[in-house]
Amino acid sequence: MNQDPFMQAVGALRAGRVAEAERQFLQVLQTAPAHIGALNMLAQIRFKAGDLNEAESLLRRAAAADPQHPDTHYNLGRILGAKGKRNEEIAAYRSAVAANPRHANALAHLAGALATSVQPTEALKTADKALELDARHPVALNNRGTALWQLGRRDEAIQSLRQATAVAPDYVAAHRNLGQCLLARGMAEDAVTAFRRALAIDPHDRGAEGDLAMAMRDLPPPWHCSMLADTSRNALYRQAIEAAIRPGTLALDIGTGSGLLAMMAARGGAEKVVACEADPQLADVAKQIVALNGFSDRISVIARRSTDLKLGVDLPRRADLVLSEIFSADLIGEGVIPTMHHAIAELAAPGARVIPARAQVYGTLVNVPELRITNPVGRVDGFDLSPFERFRNKAEGMNVFLPSEEHALLSEPTELFTFDFTRPIEFEGERSVAFRATAAGAVHAVVMWYRVELDAERAGSTRPGGELKHWATPLFFLDRDIAVKPGQEVAIGVRHDRITWRFSADA
C-alpha cells in the first residue's frame, strides 16, 4: 500500500532529511496548491533556514485557503514576531485563539507579544489562560514572568521564570530573562549563574554574553582576589593575630570578605569569632568557606554592617580583639574612620586589642605634566573640553601606577596624619603641612601612601616597593600649581572628613 505523499514528506522531516522533505512538500503543492499541511510544514522549513519572507508568503496562502485553521495563524504569528511586526503578530495569535480557544501555544506566545508591547495586564491574563490548559508550559511561564515584572510584582516574576527554566532547562530566553530580573534585584551572583547557563546552551548568544559581562560588574570587586594574593599582608596579619590571642578571646572581624582573618583568629586559638560583612553575597561565600575549613562551630558570619550589630544578640559581649582590613588606596575611602570609631566606642571591651592599631599617612609633592592636562579638564589636542569638568570628582584621588607616568618627585615623603584605631577617632581633621622641596619644578599634586601598624612589632607600607602590594597609589591634584626650588618650604592645606581628602595650595 502506497503511503500518502504528504505523510512521506513528514516522515522524512522527522528523520532529519530536510532537503528530501522540502522536495516532497513542493511536489504535494504542485498537485494540491492549497494543501494546508504542506504549506505549514514548508513554511517551517523556510523559517528555520532564515527565509522569513518566503515563510510568511506560504502561511498567508494557507490562511487564505482556510481562515479557520488555528495552527496556520499560530505559525504566521511566529514568523511575524521574528520580523518585528508586533501588531500583526498579535493579530495572528488572536486569530489562532479565536479558531481554537484551547490553543495553549498560541495563548502562550500571545502573552509574550503583549508583554513586549508593554501590555502587562492583558499579557498576564493570557499567560494564565495558557497555564490553565498546560500548567507546565515553559513559554507561558516565561512570558508570565515578564508580565509580572512589568507590573512590579518582582518576587512572583522571578518565581515564574525559575519555573520556566525548571520545566525547560534548555530554554535560553527564560534563563536570560531570569538573569536580568535577578540582576535588577541586586542578586548579581545568581544572575551570573543564569547567564552562564544560557551561554552553555547557546555559546553564540551575543545577548547573553553582554548580559553576563554586565552582571559580572556587579559582583564583589575583583580586587578581593589580588588582596588575598598579597602574601606579605597575609603574613603580617597572621603574626599579629596569633600574638594577640588570649585564652577565652572573643574576636570581632569587621568586613570579613572571604573570612580569612576570622579563620586566622580561630586557628590561632580564639574561643569565638563574630565576622560581619555588609555585602550579602560575600557573607554567603564566607559562610561556605568557614564551613569548608571546619570552623563553623567557632565563627559566626553575619550579613550586616558592624554599625548595625547588637550586643547580646549578634555579639554576645564586647569583643576582646577587633580585626579589620577596610582600607582603600587612600586609607579612609571605605569608611574606616566612622566604622572604627563606632567599634571602639560600642563593641570593643575596655583595653581591647585592635588590629591594625594605627596608621600614618604620608604625601610627596609631585610634578605630573601629562596627567595635569585633565585636572581640571581644559584644552585637549587643541579643543576646549572644559564643560566635561563637571564630571570630575575633585574630592577623589586618581589611582595611578606612578612609574608608568611622566613624573618628578619634588619633596621627601612627609607625614600628613596619624590615626589611632584603638580609640574613637575624630571624624574630621585639618592642618597645614610643611613640605621641603628637593627639586625645582611645578607642583601639580600630592602622591599619597600609608604605613599600617598592626601592633607594636609589625607594620607594613603601601609605598611603591612596600610590604603591602595590593593597594594602588592615589594622586590628589592641588587647586593651583606651585613653582618650587630646592630647599624651599611649601605649606599645603590637608583636610579629611570621614571618607574623603582635600588638598589646597593655600594652606
N, C-alpha and C positions, 0 to 999 in steps of 0.2 A: 504494500500500500504506500503510495507516494505521499510524503509529508507536505503540508501546506507550505508554499514558498515563504510566506511571512514568518512562520514558526521556524523554518530552516534558518532564516536570517537572524532571528532572535537567539537560536541555539549557537550560531557562530559567534555572535556578540558576547554571549555568556561565557563562551570558551576562550574569549580573548582574541579571536580572529577578526579584528576590527575592519580591516580592508575588505575581507570577504563579505562580512555582514553589510558593509556600506554598499557594495555592488549588488547584493541581493535585495536590499531595500529599494534601491533605484529601479531594479527590474520589476519589483512589485508595483511601484508607482507608474511604470510605463503602461501596465495593463489596467491599473486602478488608481488614477491620479488623485483621488480623494480618500485614499486609504488612511484613516486616522492613525492607526498604529504605526504604519510605516513612516508617515510624516513626523510623528513624535519621536520615534527611535532615531531616525536620520538626523533630526534637529539636535538630539542629544549628542550624537557623534560629532556633528559640526561644532557644537558648543564646546565640547572638550578639546577640539582641535584649535579653538580660538577664533573660528569664523562666526562671529556673533551675528553679522548681518544676514548670512545665509540661514542660520538657525532661526532667526526671527521671521524671515520670509516663509520658511517651511511651516512654522507654527501658525502664522496668520492664515495660510492656506487651510490648515486643519480647522482653525476656529471658524472660518467662513463656511467650511463644509459641514461642521457640526457645532453650532454655537453653544450647545448644552453639554459638551464634553469637558468635565472638570479638569482632567489631567492636562489637556491642551492649554487651558488658561493658566494652570499652575506652572507648567513648563515655560510658557511665554513670560510669566512674571519673573522667573529666574533669569531669563535672558535679558529682559528689560532692566532688571536690577543691576546686572553686570555691566550694562551700558550706561548706567546712571540716570535712566529715565524714571525717576522716582514716582511721579504721579501716574504714569502709565503702568508701572509695576504694581502699584496699589490697586489700580482698576482691574488688572488681570487677576490678581489674587481674589478680589471681591467677586469677580465673575465665577471663579472656581468654587468659592464657598456658596455662591448663590445656586450653582448647579448641584453641589453636594455639601450641605451644611456640616457633614461629619468628615470633611476632608482635613485631617489633622495637619498634614504637611502644609497645605495652603494657609490654614489659620496660623500656624507657627511662623511661616515666612511673612505673612501679612503683618504680624505683630512686629517683626524686625523692621519692615519697611516703614511702619507707622512710627516706631521709635526713632529711626533715622530721620524721619521728617519732623521730629520733636512733637509728636502727638502721644505723650506717655500714658495718659489716662485710657485712651482707646486701645493703645498697644497692650497695656496690662490686661484689659478685659479680653482682648483677642487671644493673648497667650494663655490666659486661664481657661478659655474655651477649648483650646487645643489640648491643654493638660487634663481637662475633664475626659477627653477621648483617649489620651495616652499620657498617663502620669509621668512617664519616663522619657518623654520626647525631648532630646537634648537641645534642639533648636528652639523649642518653646521655652525651655528653662533658661537658655542663654538670653533670649530676647525679653523674657520676663524680668531677668536681672537688669538688663539695660533700662527698661521702663521704670522699674523700681528706683534705680539710681537717679534717673531724671526727676522722679517725684520726691527725691530727698530721703527715701527710705533705705538708707545706706546698708545697714546690717542685713535686712531682708534681701537686698540686691546681691550682696556677697554670698549669702546662703544659697540663693537660687543658682548663681554662677558655679559655686562649688558642686552643686547637684549635677549641673550640666557636665562638668569635667569628670565627675564620678561615673555618670552614665555612659559618657563617650570620651574615654581617656585620650583619644587621638583627635579631638575636636580643637583645632588650633585657635579659632576665633574665640571660643569660650575661655581658653587659657589666657589669651591676650586681654580679653575684657575683664576677667578676674584680676589679672595683674594690674591693670590700670585702676580698678576700684581700690585694690589693696594699697597701691602707691598713694592714691589720693587720701586714704585713711591714715597715712603715716606708717604703714606696715611694709617698709621697703624690703625687708628680708624675705617676707612671704611673696611680695611682688616679683622679686628676682627669681624665686623658685618657679613661679607661674610662667614668666617669660622664657626661662631656660627650658621648661617643658615644651612650650610652643616651638622653640627652635630645634629641640631634639626631634620633634615630629616633622618639621619642615625647616631644614637648615638654610633654605634660601629665602625665608620670610624676612624681607628688609624691615618691615614694620616692627616685627618682634625684636629685631636687632636694635632698632632705635629705642624701643621701649626698655629693653634691658639696659642699654647704656644710661638712660635717664634714671632708672631705678638704682643703678649702681652708685650714682652720685649721691643718693640719699642714704646710703649705708654709712655706718660709722666710718669716720675718715681713715684713709689708708695709712696715715702716719702712725696709727697704733702699731702696725707691723714693724715699721722701722724703729719705733721706740723699744719694742720687745727685743729687737736685734742689737740694741745698744748694750753690749756685754759689760762695758765699764760701768754704766749706770746700774745695771742689774747687780753687779758685784758690790758696789758701794752700798746699795740699799740692803742687800742680804747681810753684809757685815754689820751695818748699823742696827738693823732689826734684831739680829741674833744677840748683839751686845746689850740691847735694851730690854730683852725679855726677862721677867722675874717670875717666880712661882705664883700661879693664880692670875697671871696677866690677862686683862680684858682689853683687846685691841680694837680700835675703830679705823677702818680703811676707807678713806673718802675718795670717791671717784675710782672705784676698783678696776674698771675696764675689763681686762681679761681675768682678774682675780689673782694676778701674780704676787703682789705684795701681801695680800691676805694669806696666801698659801705659804709664803716665806715665813710669816709670823706663826702660823700653825705648825709648820715643820720645826720652827725654832723653839717651840715649847709653849706658846700662848695657850691658855686654857680655853679661851673663847675669842672668836673674831667676828665682828659685825662689819660687813662690807657693803657700802651703799653705792649705787650707780644710777644717775639720773636718766640715762638712755635705756629704755626698756629692752631694746634688742641686745645691747651689751650685757645688761643684767641677766638676761636669759642665758646667753652664752657662758657668762661667768659661772652661773649655777651648774651648767653642764660640765664645765672644766673642773670646778671644785669636786663634783661628784665623781668625775672620771679619775681624779687623783686621790680619791678616798678621804676627803676632808669634810664631807657634808655634816658629820657629827659635831664638828667644831667651828665651822664657818657658816654664817647665815648671810646670804646675799639678798639685799633689799633694793627693789627698783624705785628709789626715791633719792631726792637731794638730801644732803646731810642737814641742811637747814630745816627740813621737814620731819626729821627723826624725833621720836618722842621717848624721853627717858621713862623707863619702867615698862615700855611697850616694845619698841624696836631695839632699844639699848637697855639691857637690864639694870645698869647703873652707869655712873660716869666712868669713862674709859681711862685706863692706866697708860695706854700708849695710843697716840694718834698718828696715823700714817697718811700721807697724801703725795700725789705727784700730779698736780693740776696746774702745771706751769706752761705758759705759752712761750713763744720765742722772745717776747719782751717781759717775761715773768708773770705779769699781772693780768694779761688779757683773758684768761679763763676764769677769772673771779677768785683767785687765791686769797685776796685781802678780805673781802666780806665773808668768805667761806671759813677761813681760819679764825677770824675774829669771833664768829658765832661758835665754832667748835670749841675754842678755848674757854669762852665765857659760859657756854651752856652744856657742853657734852663731855668735857675733859675733867678728870679729878684734879684736885689741888696737887701741884708738883708733877703732873703727868709728863711723861717723856713724849717729845714731839719730833717726828722725822718727816722732812728736814726741819732743823731747828731755826736756821737763819739763812738769809740770802743777801748778798751785796751786789748792787747793780753798778756797772761801770760804763763809761762812754768815752769815745775818742773822736776828736774833730776830724772831719774828712772832706776831701775835695772829690766830687764825682760829676765831672762836666757833662757826660752823656745822659746820666740819669736826671740831672738837674733840668734838662730841657722840658720835661713834662711835670715838673714840680715847682711852681704851678704850670699847668698846661698853657702854652703860648703859641709861638710860631714853630711849626714843624715842616721841614722841607719847603720853606717859603710860603706856607699857608698859615693863616691865623686860625688856630683851633681853640682859642680861649674860651668859647662857650662850653667846651667839653669839661672845663674845670669844675663845673657843678657836680660832676660825678666822682670827683676825687675826695676820698675821706682824709681830711687833713689831720685827724686825730689817730690815724692808723699808720703804723710803720710799714715800710716796704721791705719785705724779706728778700735778701739778696745773697748770692754766693760771691763775696767781695773779690776773690782772686780773679774771677772771670770778667770783672767790670774795670773800666778805666778809673783809677782812683789814686789818691795820695793821702796818707795819714799825716795829719798836721799837728798832732799832740800825742803825748803819752796817755794811756788809759787813766781815767780819773773817776774816783768813786762818786756816784750820784746819790744813791740812797742805800740804807741798810734796813732790812725788815727782820724783826724778831717774831717768829711764828709761835713762840712759847707763851706769848701774852697777847691780849687783844690789840690789834693794830689800828692805828688811826686810818680812817677811810681816805683822807686826802693829805697831801704833803706838797710843800712848795719851798724852793730855796734857790739861791743864786750859787752856781758852781763855777769856781775859777779854774780855767784850763790854761796851761802854759804851752804856747806854740813851740813846736820843734822844727818847723819848716815854714817857708814862705808860700803863700797861696791864698785862694779864696775858699773860706769855709762855707760849704753848702749844707752840711748835715752833721748829725752826731750818729755814729755807729755804736750799737749797744751790745753788751753781753753781760752775763752774771755768773757769780760763784755761789754755789749752794753748799751750805754746811749741814751735812746730815746729822752729825753730832760733833763733839769736841775733837774727835780724832780723824774724821773722814769728811772730805769735801770734793766737789767736782765743779768744773767750769765749762761754760758753753762757748768760751772764746775759740776762735779758729785754732784747731790743734789741741783743744782742751779735752778733758776726760769725758765730758758729756757730748756725744757726737750727733744726737738725734735732732737737736734744736737748730733752727735756721738763725741767721744773723739779721736783726732788724735795723733799718736805717730810718732816721727821723729828720726830715728837712726843716731847716730854720725858716722863719718868715722873711728873712732877707740874708744876703751874703755878707760875710765879714772878711775883709782883707787882713791878713796877719803876717808878721815877720818872726823869725826865730827869737825866742825868749820873751815875746810879748804875752802878757796875761790877758785872757779874754773871759769875761763874765757871761755865762749863759743861764737864762732862766729855765728851770726844770720843775715841772709840776705833774703830779699824778693824782688821779681820782679813781678809786676802785678798780677800773679796768683799762684806763687809757693814760697815755703820756702826752705832754705838750712841751715843746722846746721853743724858746724865744731868744732872738738875738739881743733883745732889750731886757736885760736881767732885772 
